[in-house]
Amino acid sequence: VFPARGRQLPELPAGKKPGCVQPGHQKKDRGSGERRIYSFGIELHEEMYYLQNDRPLIYEKDGHIGISTIDGTSILPPDRYFLPRFVGGLMPQYHPGFGEGLVAVANSDGTVGYIDEKGAVVLPFIYEYAYPFIGGYAMAMSRGKWGMIDRSGRETVPFAYDMIFYDGPCADDRYGVAVNGKFGYVSSDGAEVIPCIFDIPLGRCSGGFREGVAPILLCGE
């Protein structure tokens, strides 16, 4: 997600300038204290725009999520859905953005589902939190545990883990998972290929497989 270049943003009121916010930084919101911005965005008076090249704009207004074209034509008005509520724990919060044409949004009751670029519901509102799709899969939370789903909503990795390390397909088809403070690996079809017996990777130890091998931590080393 990054600001589109050479494109016209919605016109600013006289004397107003957009403010660019980096991921993870906090920005004071008038009247409601601090809020955290999770992606590159441009704040236009009371609205926050999240920009992706060749995608419609996702914007936040009064807590709701809307979708518009880059020239400001409304696709989905900001009166129905919300940003998914961050559930905390070991997983980081993600930026609001389309992944393979879908974006996770929340209903008023906090349940999370996926809509497409026209605002139509594609996957039902049955999750507690969900990430963008990458390589045909997305991480999602259900009943307090993390798993993975495909674009049809089929559960490919069971909702049984405290953390999943997935940022796209890898040639080894090995993806890190953590449960009860221990780390192991599953394949994209949910099979446990290496049991959760290692320490959860920290710092430079990513735990990711590359060319058949992966760095791990055991007993802190």
Secondary structure, 3 states (H helix, E strand, C coil): CCCCCCCCCCCCCCCCCCEEECCCCEEEECCCEEEECCCCEEEECCEEEECCCCCCEEEEECCEEEEECCCCCEEEEEEEEECCCCCCCCCCCCCCCCECCEEEEECCCCCEEEEECCCCEEEEEEECEECCCECCEEEEEECCEEEEEECCCCEEEEEEECEEECCCCCCCCCEEEEECCEEEEECCCCCEEEEEEEECCCCCCCCCCECCECCCECCCC
